[in-house]
Amino acid sequence: MTEELNQNINKKYEIKILKAEYIQVTYCIYLTIMVVFTFGIDSLLNAFFVIFVPLYTLLNIVMLLMKISRKNNELQIQENGIQINHIEVPKQKIEKIIIQGYFVQSVGIKLYGRKFVSMNLHFRFKDNEEVSIEELKQWANMNQIKVTSGKIYRLM
């Protein structure tokens, strides 16, 4: 068993973008259009909605599109942590790994001190989902990281 775990260290997995992120882009575009066409610049409150909300949603659109268009979507399990798209997460910072869904499973890595899972740490495996999730669970058990099933709560 430990030999199998050692083979999984430094193994790379392809991951893919969640469908929810495409929905977020569509929703942000819709919200921006609705705010701009609904409010005029008659008062300070309206100015806030006409200027701030569209800028905020446009920033979200840009961030989501950058994530969607990224070509190197990969996860690498390392001895001292996990690397997702060149973001290194040390195992000491990982509070738990949450697996959501049964037929279509997504994975969220929750960090200590955070209430929500970061958008960059929520993903699905591209190929061999069941095998990849089992290998991730083995790595987590080897490093005493809690693995749970349930809803993944995340911010945009």
LUMKEPA-171860 format. One line per 10 residues: number of its first residue (from 1); their letters; for each residue x, y, z of C-alpha. Coordinates in steps of 0.5 Angstrom, whole numbers, padded with zeros to 4 digits. Layout:
# LUMKEPA-171860
NUM = A = X Y Z; ...
END
This chain:
# LUMKEPA-171860
1 = MTEELNQNIN = 0000 0000 0000; 0006 0005 0002; 0009 0003 -0005; 0003 0005 -0009; 0002 0012 -0005; 0009 0013 -0006; 0008 0012 -0014; 0002 0018 -0013; 0007 0023 -0010; 0009 0028 -0016
11 = KKYEIKILKA = 0004 0025 -0020; 0000 0030 -0025; -0007 0030 -0026; -0011 0034 -0031; -0017 0038 -0028; -0023 0042 -0032; -0027 0048 -0031; -0033 0047 -0027; -0040 0048 -0031; -0042 0053 -0025
21 = EYIQVTYCIY = -0036 0058 -0027; -0039 0059 -0034; -0046 0060 -0031; -0043 0065 -0027; -0040 0069 -0033; -0047 0069 -0036; -0050 0072 -0030; -0045 0077 -0029; -0046 0079 -0036; -0053 0079 -0035
31 = LTIMVVFTFG = -0053 0083 -0029; -0048 0088 -0032; -0053 0090 -0037; -0059 0090 -0033; -0056 0095 -0028; -0053 0099 -0034; -0060 0100 -0037; -0064 0100 -0031; -0061 0106 -0027; -0059 0113 -0029
41 = IDSLLNAFFV = -0055 0117 -0026; -0060 0122 -0022; -0057 0121 -0015; -0051 0118 -0011; -0054 0111 -0010; -0056 0111 -0017; -0049 0113 -0019; -0046 0107 -0015; -0050 0102 -0018; -0049 0105 -0025
51 = IFVPLYTLLN = -0041 0105 -0024; -0039 0100 -0018; -0043 0094 -0020; -0042 0094 -0027; -0034 0095 -0026; -0035 0089 -0020; -0038 0085 -0025; -0033 0086 -0031; -0028 0085 -0026; -0031 0078 -0024
61 = IVMLLMKISR = -0032 0076 -0032; -0025 0078 -0033; -0022 0073 -0028; -0027 0068 -0029; -0025 0068 -0037; -0018 0068 -0035; -0019 0062 -0031; -0023 0058 -0036; -0018 0060 -0042; -0012 0057 -0038
71 = KNNELQIQEN = -0009 0052 -0042; -0005 0048 -0036; -0011 0046 -0032; -0007 0041 -0028; -0006 0038 -0020; 0000 0035 -0018; 0000 0031 -0011; 0007 0033 -0008; 0010 0030 -0001; 0009 0037 0002
81 = GIQINHIEVP = 0003 0039 -0001; -0002 0040 -0007; 0000 0044 -0013; -0006 0047 -0017; -0005 0051 -0023; 0002 0053 -0020; -0001 0055 -0014; 0002 0051 -0008; -0002 0049 -0002; 0002 0046 0004
91 = KQKIEKIIIQ = -0001 0040 0007; -0001 0044 0014; -0005 0050 0011; -0011 0044 0009; -0016 0044 0014; -0020 0039 0010; -0022 0036 0003; -0029 0036 0001; -0032 0032 -0005; -0039 0034 -0007
101 = GYFVQSVGIK = -0043 0030 -0012; -0044 0022 -0013; -0044 0021 -0021; -0041 0028 -0022; -0036 0029 -0017; -0032 0036 -0015; -0027 0037 -0010; -0026 0043 -0006; -0020 0044 -0002; -0021 0048 0005
111 = LYGRKFVSMN = -0016 0052 0008; -0015 0053 0016; -0018 0060 0018; -0023 0060 0012; -0030 0060 0012; -0031 0058 0004; -0027 0054 -0001; -0023 0059 -0006; -0025 0059 -0013; -0018 0057 -0015
121 = LHFRFKDNEE = -0018 0051 -0010; -0025 0048 -0013; -0024 0043 -0019; -0026 0037 -0022; -0022 0031 -0025; -0022 0031 -0033; -0020 0023 -0034; -0021 0017 -0029; -0025 0021 -0024; -0026 0015 -0019
131 = VSIEELKQWA = -0019 0013 -0019; -0016 0020 -0018; -0021 0022 -0013; -0019 0015 -0009; -0011 0017 -0010; -0013 0024 -0007; -0016 0021 -0001; -0010 0016 0000; -0005 0022 0000; -0010 0026 0005
141 = NMNQIKVTSG = -0010 0020 0009; -0003 0019 0009; -0002 0026 0011; -0008 0026 0017; -0012 0031 0013; -0020 0030 0014; -0024 0028 0007; -0031 0029 0008; -0037 0029 0003; -0042 0035 0002
151 = KIYRLM = -0043 0041 -0001; -0038 0046 -0002; -0039 0053 -0001; -0034 0058 -0004; -0034 0065 -0006; -0033 0068 -0013
END
